[in-house]
Amino acid sequence: MLFCSKCEVKACYKGDKEHMPEKCPSKNDEVLEKAKSLYFQEENMKIAHNAALVEAEGYCKKTRLEETIDFMKKCGYKKIGLAFCVGLRNEAKTLTKILEYHGFEVCSVICKCGAVPKTHIGISQEETVRNNPDEIMCNPIGQALYLNEEKVDFTLLFGLCVGHDTLALKYLESPVSVFAVKDRVLAHNPVAAIYQSEAYYKSKIYKTEL
């Protein structure tokens, strides 16, 4: 069992192999060497190399939007897929405008593409958001397949719901980055719940009943 999230040594971050814990993944030479070798695949090297450059050049200076634009330019991506949530359609429109300004061709697909009712996946009227028997489901598999058909160079996920993003990632054929995630309560900033986990949100996060 790996436990990096509980480790206080941080030997890997320091490059201190002598003090790595017994179960440190860095000590698994077989996996490590496999990972290192995979970086030499052409696409992996391009992504890893340019990601490192973007990290260094924008560290604590540039927003994720700026870094995303820099990264896509460095990688030579031209045709960008945008899989977005209907709840962020205005933001998606603005993002498209910005990306087009920077010379990208944007191919965007909304989550409700295909207008498939939730009954298709066995959701009853009582289980819908608005108690609507004809409520339309999110279609992340469709979003992925449509973007695959367009042969985009790179895809941005923008505000897809928990689980819907899972399916989009599963079926997308292009490299992917998550620009923003869905959190309707916290203005799409889910880390805020972590920051408040010992304060305002403690009773909600640590409640025992489901």
ZINORFEN-V337344 format. One line per field, one symbol per residue. burial: b if it has 9 or more other ideal C-beta (glycine too) atoms within 8 Angstrom, else e. A space follows every 10 residues. Layout:
burial=???
This chain:
burial=eeeeeebeee beeeeeeeeb eeebbbeeee ebeeeeeebe eeebbbbbeb bebbbebbee eeeebbbbbb bbbbbebebb bbbbbeebbe bbeebbebbb eeebebbbbb bbbeebbbee eebeeeebee eeeebebbbb bbbbbbbbeb ebbbbbbbbb beebbbbbbe bbebebbebb bbbeebebeb ebbeebbeee bbeeeeeeee
